[in-house]
């Protein structure tokens, strides 16, 4: 019996003009268009092979994200074949440079890639990727008074009366909007900002240190990545939110309209295939 053929590859994405694009490669040997992939070398892991194949076939250096559904089928010799894929983001977003076994590689709009792909199995994986389109709502906590006048642990500082009005306004803002999860910095002022909203949706407020004051930008971005397929509200602080928006803009996301960092403001982060491609801010519902 013919042994299983093992291969790995990547669906490489970048942001361009407020939309997601992916790399497709053309192999003259098969005259097909597909995602970059190839067979494992002896002793090589699936993930290492996926990264190597992307570099060899596109010349791009990827950042690895979530693993995608594997593809199983029979190759041209009738042998069973397993291909594992990872979602990846090109670190520099430049044009690909085909090298081995590929005579052409190009960026194409993600929503138009299906028309170019040769195989139904690749189109099925593309559909799964396009489903990663959850919206993230990043909220700066509502007004909580002057921290210099609070005598105790600053993490325990509650909302002020104007802040509580903002929290009620926040809950009304989400009327008619889908929410799957509500996450918050452990700070009391953040939890109280989203508590009314959580109670109105019968959702728990999940506490995440990645969004607390002074946390690393890398951790906050990783948390956002993990929520790619969900509509989620995240409440945090005035240090991380501007840094996150600046980072996303630097990676190609389009910031629409004016920037608002006031307490109680909301940033709406729109995704395509899990990537934040557009961001816009909403001022506090009850400015104070």
C-alpha positions in Angstrom: 0.0 0.0 0.0 1.3 3.4 -0.9 2.2 5.5 2.1 0.7 8.8 3.0 2.2 11.9 1.4 2.6 14.7 3.9 2.7 18.4 2.9 2.2 21.8 4.4 1.6 25.3 3.3 0.2 28.7 4.2 -2.5 31.1 3.2 -0.6 34.4 3.3 -2.5 37.6 3.8 -1.8 41.3 3.8 -3.9 44.5 4.1 -4.2 46.9 1.1 -6.5 49.9 0.8 -8.8 48.7 3.5 -9.2 45.1 2.2 -7.4 41.8 2.6 -5.3 40.2 -0.2 -3.8 36.7 -0.4 -0.9 35.2 -2.4 -1.6 32.6 -5.1 1.1 30.7 -6.9 1.2 29.2 -10.4 3.1 25.9 -10.9 3.9 25.3 -14.5 4.3 21.5 -13.9 0.6 21.2 -13.1 -0.6 24.5 -14.7 -2.6 25.3 -11.6 -3.1 28.2 -9.2 -3.1 27.3 -5.5 -1.9 28.5 -2.1 1.9 27.9 -1.6 2.6 24.5 -0.2 5.0 21.5 -0.6 6.1 18.2 0.8 7.8 17.8 4.1 11.5 17.1 4.2 12.8 14.2 6.2 12.6 15.0 9.9 10.8 18.3 9.3 7.6 19.3 11.2 4.5 20.4 9.3 4.8 24.0 10.6 8.5 24.3 9.6 7.6 22.9 6.2 4.8 25.4 5.8 7.1 28.4 6.6 9.8 27.1 4.3 7.5 26.5 1.4 6.0 30.0 1.7 9.5 31.5 1.7 10.6 29.3 -1.2 7.6 29.9 -3.4 6.9 33.5 -2.7 10.0 35.0 -1.2 7.9 36.4 1.6 8.7 36.2 5.4 5.4 35.3 7.2 4.1 35.7 10.7 2.3 32.5 11.6 -1.3 32.6 12.9 -4.0 30.0 13.4 -3.9 26.6 11.9 -6.5 26.1 9.2 -8.6 22.9 8.4 -6.3 20.3 6.8 -6.9 19.0 3.3 -6.9 15.3 2.5 -7.2 13.8 -1.0 -5.4 11.4 -3.4 -2.5 12.8 -5.4 -1.9 12.2 -9.1 -0.4 8.7 -8.3 -3.4 7.6 -6.2 -1.6 8.0 -2.9 -3.4 9.5 0.1 -2.2 13.0 0.8 -2.5 15.2 3.9 -1.8 18.9 3.6 -1.8 21.1 6.8 -2.2 24.8 6.3 -1.6 27.9 8.5 -3.0 31.4 8.2 0.0 33.7 7.8 0.5 37.5 7.5 3.3 38.9 5.3 5.6 40.9 7.5 6.5 43.5 4.9 3.6 43.1 2.4 5.9 43.6 -0.6 5.3 41.9 -3.9 6.1 38.2 -3.9 9.2 36.8 -5.8 8.6 33.2 -7.0 11.7 31.0 -6.7 11.4 27.2 -6.8 8.8 25.3 -8.8 6.7 28.4 -9.3 6.8 30.7 -12.3 4.3 33.3 -11.0 3.1 34.5 -7.7 0.8 37.4 -7.1 -1.4 39.2 -4.6 -5.1 39.0 -5.4 -8.1 40.3 -3.5 -9.3 37.7 -1.1 -12.9 37.9 -2.2 -11.7 37.2 -5.8 -9.3 34.4 -5.1 -11.9 31.7 -5.6 -12.2 32.5 -9.3 -8.5 31.9 -9.7 -8.0 28.8 -7.6 -7.9 25.6 -9.6 -9.1 23.1 -6.9 -12.4 22.9 -5.1 -10.5 21.9 -1.9 -8.7 25.2 -1.9 -11.9 27.1 -2.5 -13.5 25.3 0.5 -10.6 26.4 2.7 -11.0 30.0 1.3 -14.6 29.9 2.4 -13.5 29.0 5.9 -11.1 31.8 6.0 -13.6 34.3 4.8 -15.8 33.3 7.7 -13.3 34.8 10.1 -14.9 38.2 9.9 -15.9 39.1 13.4 -16.0 42.7 14.5 -14.0 43.9 17.5 -15.3 46.9 19.5 -12.5 48.3 21.6 -13.8 50.6 24.4 -11.8 53.0 26.6 -13.2 52.8 30.1 -15.7 55.4 31.1 -14.9 58.3 33.4 -13.7 57.3 36.8 -12.6 60.6 38.5 -9.1 61.8 39.2 -6.7 59.0 40.1 -4.7 61.4 42.2 -7.7 61.8 44.6 -8.3 58.0 44.9 -6.6 56.8 48.2 -6.4 53.1 47.5 -5.2 50.7 44.8 -5.9 52.4 41.5 -7.1 49.1 40.0 -10.1 49.4 42.4 -11.1 52.9 41.4 -14.8 52.8 40.4 -16.7 54.8 37.8 -17.9 58.3 38.7 -21.5 59.3 38.3 -20.8 60.7 34.8 -19.0 57.5 34.0 -22.0 55.4 35.0 -24.1 57.5 32.6 -21.5 56.7 29.9 -21.8 53.0 30.7 -25.5 53.1 30.2 -25.1 54.9 27.0 -22.6 52.3 25.9 -25.2 49.5 26.4 -27.7 51.5 24.2 -25.1 51.9 21.5 -25.0 48.1 21.0 -28.8 47.7 20.6 -29.2 45.7 17.4 -25.5 44.8 17.2 -24.3 41.2 17.5 -22.0 40.4 20.5 -20.6 37.0 21.2 -18.2 37.9 24.1 -17.4 40.8 26.4 -13.8 41.0 27.7 -12.2 43.5 30.0 -9.2 44.6 31.9 -9.4 43.5 35.5 -9.5 47.1 36.6 -12.9 47.9 38.3 -13.5 51.0 36.2 -13.2 48.8 33.0 -15.5 46.0 34.4 -18.1 48.6 35.4 -18.0 50.2 32.0 -19.2 47.0 30.3 -21.3 45.5 33.2 -24.6 47.0 32.1 -24.0 45.9 28.5 -23.1 42.4 29.8 -26.2 42.1 32.0 -28.4 43.2 29.1 -27.1 40.4 26.9 -26.8 37.8 29.7 -23.1 37.5 29.0 -20.2 37.2 31.5 -17.5 39.8 31.6 -14.2 37.9 31.0 -11.2 39.4 32.7 -8.0 39.5 30.6 -4.7 40.8 31.9 -3.6 41.5 28.2 -5.8 44.5 28.3 -4.9 46.0 31.7 -3.0 49.3 32.0 0.7 48.9 31.4 0.3 45.5 29.5 2.3 44.8 26.4 1.1 45.8 23.0 2.0 42.3 21.7 -0.2 40.6 24.2 -3.2 42.9 23.4 -2.8 42.3 19.7 -2.5 38.5 20.3 -5.8 38.7 22.2 -7.4 40.5 19.3 -6.1 37.8 16.9 -7.7 35.0 19.0 -11.1 36.7 18.6 -11.0 36.9 14.8 -14.1 34.9 14.2 -16.2 36.5 17.0 -18.1 39.8 17.5 -16.4 40.9 20.7 -16.3 44.0 23.0 -13.0 44.7 24.8 -12.6 47.3 27.4 -9.2 48.7 28.2 -7.1 51.8 29.0 -5.8 54.9 27.3 -2.3 53.6 26.9 -2.9 50.5 24.9 -5.7 51.6 22.6 -3.9 54.3 20.7 -0.8 52.1 20.4 -2.9 49.3 19.0 -4.6 51.5 16.4 -1.3 53.0 15.4 0.2 49.5 15.0 -2.7 48.3 12.9 -2.5 51.4 10.7 1.2 50.8 10.2 0.4 47.2 9.1 -2.0 48.6 6.4 -5.4 49.0 8.1 -7.3 52.1 7.0 -8.3 54.5 9.8 -11.6 56.2 8.8 -12.5 59.6 10.1 -11.2 61.4 13.2 -9.4 59.6 16.0 -11.1 59.7 19.4 -9.4 58.6 22.6 -11.7 60.1 25.2 -13.0 58.0 28.1 -16.0 56.0 26.9 -15.1 56.2 23.3 -15.4 53.1 21.0 -13.2 51.9 18.2 -14.9 49.6 15.7 -12.4 47.3 14.1 -13.7 45.6 10.9 -12.0 42.3 9.8 -11.6 40.3 6.6 -10.2 36.8 7.0 -9.3 37.7 10.6 -7.2 40.7 9.7 -8.3 44.1 10.9 -8.6 46.1 7.7 -10.6 49.1 8.7 -11.0 51.1 12.0 -13.2 54.0 13.0 -13.9 55.7 16.3 -17.2 56.6 17.9 -17.2 59.4 20.6 -18.5 58.7 24.0 -22.3 58.3 23.9 -22.6 60.8 26.8 -19.6 63.0 26.7 -18.6 64.5 30.0 
